[in-house]
Amino acid sequence: MNEKGALYIVSTPIGNLEDITLRALRILKEADIVAAEDTRRSKILLNHYQITTPLISYHTFNEHRKTSELLEKVLAGQKVALVSDAGTPCIADPGFLLVREALKEGIVPEVIPGVSSLTFSIVCTGFPVDRFAFYGFAPVKSGRRKDFFEKIAHEDKSVFMFESPYRMSKALDDIVQHIGPDTPIAIIREATKIHEEILRGTALELKDACSSKNWKGELVIAISRLSRTD
């Protein structure tokens, strides 16, 4: 924490609004400003807990411009809290740039840990996770996408990735083609929300079972690099 102010990286719920720590609520109340990836979504959380701290936007498309602005506020003595749409900032969400530049300015961010769709998925799959890899979102372009899944095929540990509902069916095709039809996988959809769903099976089993599924919501794919008998 910088003596002239403070920068907080705050984890927020990924669905169920009760999944927030007492410390996170205190920080959000005490902050002078909350920098949010989507102010509309964060406003729902703040209103739920009767928090009136002002919100400003901080997202992928303005983070280079807004980073210096936020750090100036901290250096001027203000308390700035960064939140993402849901879960923990910096994990496939804005935040890395702000943390990196803060450290350059001698500002040590205070991290307020909490729920994440990644950690939720790591726990619920039943796959070995003494070691694991997180690959983020699969690329959209076909060449890079092929390389992405072929790299996973050479892993010797469980792999977790995010995927858009618009490309979920394609992801199952890619796993079958590039990693193998008998690959054990799990699909975690809408974790902690009303329509939470966890599907388990081989890549081919889930590809066939979900061939006509209209995918919606936030999705995590877990890929085991061990066979069912290992």
C-alpha positions in Angstrom: 0.0 0.0 0.0 1.3 3.5 -0.9 1.3 6.0 2.0 -0.3 8.6 -0.2 -3.2 6.5 -1.2 -4.1 2.9 -1.9 -4.9 0.6 -4.8 -7.1 -2.4 -4.1 -7.6 -5.4 -6.5 -11.0 -6.7 -5.3 -12.6 -10.1 -6.1 -16.3 -10.0 -6.5 -19.0 -12.7 -6.9 -19.2 -14.7 -10.2 -22.9 -15.1 -9.8 -24.3 -15.6 -6.3 -24.1 -12.1 -4.7 -23.5 -13.8 -1.3 -20.0 -15.0 -2.5 -18.1 -11.9 -1.3 -15.9 -11.5 1.7 -16.5 -9.1 4.5 -13.1 -7.5 3.7 -14.1 -6.9 0.1 -17.3 -5.2 1.2 -15.4 -3.0 3.7 -12.9 -1.9 1.0 -15.6 -1.1 -1.5 -17.3 1.1 1.1 -14.1 2.8 2.1 -12.8 3.4 -1.4 -13.0 6.9 -2.9 -13.7 5.3 -6.3 -14.4 1.9 -7.8 -12.9 1.2 -11.3 -15.2 -1.4 -12.9 -15.0 -3.4 -16.1 -18.7 -2.9 -16.5 -20.2 -0.2 -14.4 -23.8 -1.4 -15.0 -23.0 -4.9 -13.6 -20.9 -3.6 -10.7 -23.7 -1.2 -9.8 -26.0 -4.1 -9.1 -23.5 -5.5 -6.6 -23.0 -2.1 -4.9 -26.7 -1.4 -4.7 -27.3 -4.8 -3.2 -25.0 -4.0 -0.3 -26.0 -0.3 -0.2 -22.6 0.9 -1.2 -22.6 4.4 -2.7 -18.9 4.7 -3.8 -18.7 6.3 -7.2 -18.0 4.1 -10.2 -15.8 4.7 -13.3 -15.2 2.4 -16.2 -12.0 0.5 -16.7 -12.0 -2.1 -19.4 -9.9 -3.5 -22.2 -10.7 -0.7 -24.6 -9.7 2.2 -22.3 -7.2 0.7 -19.8 -4.1 2.2 -21.5 -5.7 5.7 -21.1 -7.3 5.2 -17.7 -4.3 3.5 -16.0 -2.3 6.7 -15.6 -5.5 8.5 -14.4 -6.1 6.0 -11.7 -2.5 6.0 -10.5 -2.6 9.8 -10.3 -5.6 9.5 -8.0 -3.7 7.0 -5.8 -0.6 9.2 -5.7 -2.9 12.2 -4.8 -4.1 10.3 -1.7 -7.2 8.5 -2.9 -8.2 4.9 -2.4 -9.0 3.2 -5.7 -10.6 -0.2 -5.9 -10.5 -2.2 -9.1 -13.2 -4.8 -9.8 -14.0 -6.9 -12.9 -17.4 -8.0 -14.3 -17.2 -11.0 -12.0 -14.5 -12.9 -10.1 -10.9 -11.8 -9.8 -9.3 -9.0 -11.8 -6.3 -9.8 -13.9 -7.4 -13.4 -14.6 -8.5 -13.1 -18.3 -9.8 -9.7 -17.2 -8.4 -6.2 -17.1 -6.0 -5.4 -14.3 -2.5 -6.6 -15.3 -1.5 -3.3 -16.8 -2.7 -1.3 -13.8 -0.8 -3.6 -11.4 2.4 -3.5 -13.5 2.4 0.3 -13.8 1.5 0.7 -10.1 4.5 -1.3 -9.1 6.7 0.9 -11.3 5.4 3.9 -9.4 6.2 2.3 -6.1 2.5 1.6 -5.4 2.0 -2.0 -4.0 -1.6 -3.1 -4.7 -3.5 -4.7 -1.9 -5.2 -7.9 -3.2 -8.6 -8.8 -1.8 -9.0 -12.5 -2.7 -12.2 -14.2 -3.4 -14.2 -16.4 -5.8 -13.1 -17.2 -9.3 -14.7 -19.4 -12.0 -11.2 -20.8 -12.5 -10.8 -22.0 -8.9 -14.4 -23.1 -8.8 -13.7 -25.3 -11.8 -10.4 -26.7 -10.5 -12.2 -27.9 -7.4 -15.4 -29.4 -8.9 -14.0 -31.4 -11.9 -12.5 -34.4 -10.0 -9.4 -34.1 -12.2 -5.9 -34.2 -10.7 -4.8 -30.6 -9.9 -1.6 -30.9 -8.0 -0.3 -29.3 -11.2 -2.5 -27.6 -13.8 -2.3 -25.1 -16.6 -4.7 -22.2 -17.4 -4.9 -21.3 -21.1 -7.4 -18.4 -21.0 -9.7 -18.0 -24.0 -9.1 -20.0 -27.2 -8.1 -17.8 -30.2 -10.7 -17.1 -32.8 -8.6 -17.5 -36.0 -8.4 -21.0 -37.3 -4.6 -21.3 -37.5 -3.9 -20.0 -34.0 -6.8 -22.0 -32.7 -5.3 -25.2 -34.1 -2.0 -24.4 -32.5 -3.7 -23.7 -29.2 -5.4 -27.1 -29.0 -2.4 -29.0 -30.3 -0.3 -27.4 -27.5 -2.9 -28.6 -24.9 -2.6 -32.1 -26.5 1.1 -32.2 -25.4 0.4 -31.2 -21.8 1.0 -33.7 -19.0 -1.4 -32.0 -16.5 -5.0 -30.9 -16.3 -5.8 -27.8 -18.4 -8.5 -25.2 -17.9 -9.7 -22.7 -20.5 -12.5 -20.2 -21.1 -14.7 -20.2 -24.1 -17.4 -18.1 -25.6 -20.9 -19.7 -25.9 -20.8 -18.8 -29.6 -17.7 -21.0 -30.1 -18.5 -23.8 -27.6 -19.6 -26.3 -30.2 -16.5 -25.6 -32.2 -14.4 -26.1 -29.1 -15.7 -29.6 -28.6 -15.0 -30.3 -32.3 -11.4 -29.0 -31.8 -10.8 -31.1 -28.7 -12.0 -34.3 -30.4 -9.9 -33.5 -33.5 -6.7 -32.2 -31.9 -6.6 -33.8 -28.5 -8.6 -37.0 -28.9 -12.2 -38.3 -28.7 -11.6 -40.2 -25.5 -10.2 -37.2 -23.6 -11.9 -36.8 -20.3 -13.4 -33.3 -20.0 -15.8 -31.2 -18.0 -17.8 -28.2 -18.9 -18.7 -25.8 -16.2 -21.5 -23.4 -17.1 -22.8 -20.4 -15.1 -20.9 -21.4 -11.9 -22.7 -20.3 -8.7 -25.7 -19.0 -10.6 -29.3 -20.3 -10.7 -28.7 -22.3 -13.9 -25.3 -23.7 -12.9 -24.5 -26.8 -14.9 -21.5 -29.2 -14.8 -21.2 -31.8 -17.6 -18.6 -34.6 -17.5 -17.6 -37.2 -20.0 -15.2 -37.8 -22.9 -14.9 -35.2 -25.5 -16.8 -37.3 -28.0 -19.6 -38.1 -25.5 -20.2 -34.4 -24.7 -19.8 -33.4 -28.3 -22.6 -35.8 -29.3 -24.8 -35.1 -26.3 -24.6 -31.4 -26.8 -24.8 -31.3 -30.6 -28.1 -29.4 -30.6 -27.4 -27.4 -27.3 -27.9 -23.7 -27.4 -25.0 -22.6 -25.3 -25.5 -19.6 -23.0 -23.6 -18.0 -20.2 -20.0 -18.1 -18.9 -18.2 -21.3 -19.7 -15.1 -23.1 -18.4 -13.7 -26.2 -20.1 -11.5 -28.6 -18.0 -9.4 -31.0 -20.0 -7.7 -34.0 -18.2 -4.5 -35.3 -19.8 -5.0 -38.6 -18.0 -7.2 -41.5 -19.2 -10.2 -42.5 -17.1 -8.3 -45.4 -15.7 -5.2 -43.5 -14.6 
